[in-house]
Amino acid sequence: MKAPAKSSASSSPAVSIREPSAAADPGHKPGERRSLDLFARLAEHEHEQVSLYYDPSSGYRGIIAIHSTVLGPALGGTRFWNYSSEEDALIDALRLARGMTYKAAVAGLNLGGGKSVIIGDNRTTRREALFRAHGRHVESLKGRYVTAEDVGTSTGDMEFIKAETDHVTGLIGKSGDPSPVTAYGVYRGIKACARYRYGSDSLAGKSVALQGCGSVGYHLARLLAADGAAITCTDIDPQRVKRVVEESRAKPVGTDEIYDVPANVFAPCALGAVINDQTVDRLRVEIVAGAANNQLAEDRHGELLEQRQITYAPDYVINGGGLINVNAELHGWAPERARSKAGEIYDTLLRVFEIAREEGVPSYRAADRLAEQRIAAIAKVRRNFV
């Protein structure tokens, strides 16, 4: 897939609202642009495009945010979540899309950053019409955005999307579930943190407080236990906790108690914004390294971790394995190559920590600089050939 010739992460932000029918709002003409109070949000995040699509027949309400296509087509998963408001859904899409741009850049992939969210109850069994509507939404962007699975979606959902567009990855029989590769990259990242912090990357005798025992957390726990780490875990789903306890000899705690567990590593592998004003001072760890996206509620919480001398593995660096997995599908890589590429997260994190030390900045800023340097270099090359 070829990215548009002219593209920049600093393009003027735009919202396009597409409605296949005016049935839900007879007073609104199809194609008419609504007045929104969210343009300040778009300007703040400097996205290239945000598309909103509503399909009343299926109840589909979807948002696709494209942050940048400088390095290539924007790739990012589809999150299905029951947001408390449409504004919350848009903000989540914006944050996640920007994170995907930086994740692809630091991983050395020729991809831009995007993300989509579907607003609703992800436990619904009426999925085909919903995800085919989402597929039509993806198709309307003509390859600028490629989707995959994420929180609340599955490989089966991707098959429904595939019926409407070719711009989808993570299909059954291909790269499939990205969680094992994501978990392996996080595991390698934790080992890099240990090497930076302790001088050795051995996890034998180290303790990990694992927040989230879903697909990635489960695979990560198995890798950590095999390396000799002691695990304390939590999840909102007791069955997930039970599986990790039984298979990885973990100790269970309550969902709120995980922040107070004394450990070497806190590994957030659930939803984002878990490092915030209420939790940052409670942490009793030396390293924060996990799979969750947007772990810092605000950038200043990265500063607070630095002040507390807690080593922080920037989330979009350490959790890049899932993106590497779907990139492998796009380019026909063998599974072994995807796993090997995810293993390079180890060296990337050590480079981030080196930049942070040399420039006297927190690690999250060092990661941003590494990503921005590559994006700027490629943007310059592309300008020279326009």
N, C-alpha and C positions, 0 to 999 in steps of 0.2 A: 504493500500500500504506500502510495506516495503522498507526502504532506503537501499542502498548498505552498506555492513558491514564495508568496509574501505572507509572513507570519511573525508575530512578535508577542512576547509576554507582556509588553507594555501597550498593546493595542487598546483602543477605546473600548471600555466595557459596554456590553450590549445585552439586553434581555429580549428574547423573542418568545412570545406567547402564542402557542399553536393549539387551536381547538378544532377537532373534526366536526363538531356539532355545536349549535347554539341552544340545544334543548335545555340545558341546565340553567341558562340565563337568557331568556327571550329578548331582553333589552340590549344584549351585547351582540354586535355584528361579528361574524367570524373574521379573523385576521386583524381586528381592531386592537390597537395597543392600549392596554390598561395603564392607569397611573399607579405606580408603586412607590412606596416610601423606602425602598431598599437600595437605591442607586448609590448611596454613600457607602454601603457595604461592598458593592461591586467595585467602586473606585478604590477602596481601601485595599482590596485583594488583587486588583489589576488583572482580572481575567479577560481572556479574549472573547468569550461568549458564554451566555447562560440561556438555556432553553427550557421552557415550562410547557408541559403537554397534558391536556386533560381529555379523557375519554369517558363520557358518562355511561356508555353501554356496559363497560367492564368495571367502572369505578376507579379506573387508573388515574392517579395523580403523580406525575413524575417530574423530576428536575435533573437536567444534565448540565454540569458545569465543566467548561473547558478552560483550564488555566493557561496552558501554553502548548503550541505545536512547533516550537523552534527546533527541537531535536527530532521530531517525528510526530506521527498521529498520537493524539491523546489517548492513553490507555488507563482505565481504572474500573474497579468493580461496581456492581449495582448493590446498594444497601437498601433493605426493605425494613422499615422501622415505623413504629407508631409514635411519631413526633407530637409533642404537645402543641405545636403551632407550625404553620407553613413557614414562618420566618426562621424558626429553629431548623427546619429541614433545609432551607436554602443556605443558612450559615454553615451547617454541617457539610453540605455539598461543596461549598467554596473552600473551606478549610481542607477537606480531604483531597480536593482536586489539586490545590497548591502543593500539598504534601506529595502527591504522585509525581508532579513535575520534578521536585527535588530528589525524590526516591530514584526515579529513572536516571537522573543526571549523575548522582554519586555512584550508582551501580554500573555506569558506563554503557547504558542501553540507549538505542536510537529511538526513543519514545518520548512523547510529551506527557502532560499530566491532565487527567480529567476524572470525573466521578459522577455517578448518578445515584439518586435516591428515589425510592418509591414510598409514598406516605400511606401507611395502613397497617393492618394487623398481619404480620408475617406468618401467623399460624393458619391462615385461611387455606381451605382445600380447593378453592375456585381459582386455580393458578393459570390455566392455559390462556384464557382470554386476557387476563391481566398482563402476563409477560409477553404475549404477542403484541399487545398495545405498546408495551415498552420497546419491543423490537422495532415497531414502526417508527417510534420516536428516535431510536438510534439510527435507523436507516435514513431518516430525514436529514441527518448531518453529513451524509455522503462520505463516510470514511474519516472524517476529522476526529471521530471518537470511536474507540473500540471498548466493549464492555467485557466483564467477567463476573464471577460470583463474589459475594462479599457477605457481610453479616445479614442473616435472614434470607439468603438465597442459596440455591444449590445447583449442581451440575444438571439436574433435571429441568430446572427453570431456564438454564442456558439453552437447552434443547428447544424449548418453546420460543425463545428469542430468535434462535437460528432459523425458525420457519419464516421469519420476516426480514432477516438481514444476515449478511455474511460477516458483519463487523462484531463478532463475538468469539470469545475464547473460553477455555475451561470446559470443553465439551466431553461427553462420555466417550471413552475409547481413545481420547487424545491426552492432553496434559491432565485433565480431570481435576480432582481435589488438590488445591495448592498447599494445603496445610502441612503435609509432611516436609515439603521443601522450605516453607516459611519457618517451621520449627527448627529445622537443621541450621538455617541461617542465623536464627536467634541464639541457638546453642553455641555456634561458632563465635557469635558476637559476645556472649557472656564469657567465653574462654578468653577472648581478646581483652575484655575488661579486667579479668583476673590477672592476666599477664601484665597489663599496664599498672594495676593497683598493687599486686603482690610480687611481681617479678617472675611468676610461674603461671601457666594457664591450666594447671591441674585443678580439677574441682573436687578431688577426693578430700573429704572432711569439711568442705564448705557447705553452707546452709543457704537455701533459697526459699523465699516467701513468694509463692506462685498465686497470682490473682487471676482466676479464670481457668477453668478446666475443660473448655470446649475443644474443638478439633486441634487447634494449634497448641493450646496448653497441655492437652493430653499427650501429644507426640513429644513436646518439649520435656515433660516430666519423665518420660521413658528414657530420653537421651541423658538427662541430668542424673537420674538414678543409676544408669549404667556407668556413668563416670564417677560415681561415688558420692554424689551430693545428697544431703539430707533435705527433704522437701516438706514445707508446710503449705497447705493449699486451701483455697476457698472458691466457691462459685454459687450463683443464685440457684442452680439446679443441683439438688442433693445427689441425683444419680450420677452426674458427672464427677462430683467429688468422690463418690464411692468407688468409681472405676479407677481413678488416679490413686486413691488410698490402697486399693487392693493390688494394683499392678506395679506401683512405684514406691510402695512402702511409705507413703506420705502421711503426715499428721493433719487432720482437718481442723479448721477454725471457722468462726462466723465471718460473714462478709465484711463487717466493719472492723473486726479484730485484726485482720491481716495487716493493717497499717502499723500496728503496735508490736508485731512479731520481731524479736531481735534476730537478725540474720545477716549474712554477708551481702546477699543480693535480694532486691525486691524486683520481681518480674511481673509487670502488669500485662496481662494477655486477654483483657476483656475490652470494654469500651474506653473511650478517651477521657481526657480532662481529669484524670485521677490524681495528678499532682496539682494540688490547689491550696487555697488558704486554709482549708480545714484539715488537710492531710500532711502537708510538707513538713511541719514541725513534729509530727508524730512518728515519722519514719525512723527506725533504729537499724539502719543498714549503711553499708559503705558504697554500694553500687545500685543504680537503677537501670535495668536492662530487660526489656520485654517486647512483646509482639504488638501491643495495642497501638493504634494510630492516635496522633495528637494527644500524647500523654500529658503534656503541659497545658493546664487550663489557659495560661497566658505566658508570654515569653519571660516575664519577670520571675516566674516560678523556676525557670532554668537558672536564673541568677541566684535565687535562694538556695537551690541545690549546691551551686558552686560555693556559696558562702558557708554552707555546712560541710564542705569538703566531701561531698558525695559525688562519685564518678557517675556521670549520666551518659548512656549510649543513646544518641538522638534516634527517635523512633523510626523515622523514615530511612535511616541507614541500616539499623539492625533488623528491621522487618521486611527488607527488600526481597526476600526469597520468593514470596508469592508472585510478585511482579516478574521476577526472573523466570518463574515457572510458566506463566502465560506467554512471556516473550519467547520461550523455547517452543511453544506450540505454534506461534506465528511464523517462526523461522525454521521449523522442522528439526529442532535439536533433539538428540537422544536424551532420555531422562538422566543419564549419568552426567551429561554435560551441564544440565540445569543444576543438578546438585553440586557439581564442582564449582560452578559460577556462584552459587549461593555461599559456598565456603569461603569465597574471596571477601565476604563481609568482614572477616577477621582482620585482613590487612587494611581494608578501608577504614575501619574504626581506629586502628592504630595510627593511621595517617591523620584522622580527625583529631585525635588526642595530641598528636605532634603539633598540628597547626594551633590548637588551643593553647598549648604550652608556649610555643614560640611567640604568638601574638598577644598572649595574656587575655584571652577571651574565653567565655564559657563554651563548652563543647557543642551546644546547639548552634551557636553562632559560627563556630569553626566549620560545622557541617554545611551550613548555609553558604559560607564562602566557597567551599569546595564545589558545591553544586552550581553556584552562580558563575564561577570562573569557567566551567565547561559550557554552560548555556551561552555566556557572552562570547566565548571563542567561536562556537558554532554559528551563532547569529551573525558574527562578523564575516565568517566565511561565506555564508549564504548571501549577505548583502553584496559581497564582491562579485557574485555571479548572477545578480538580478539584472 
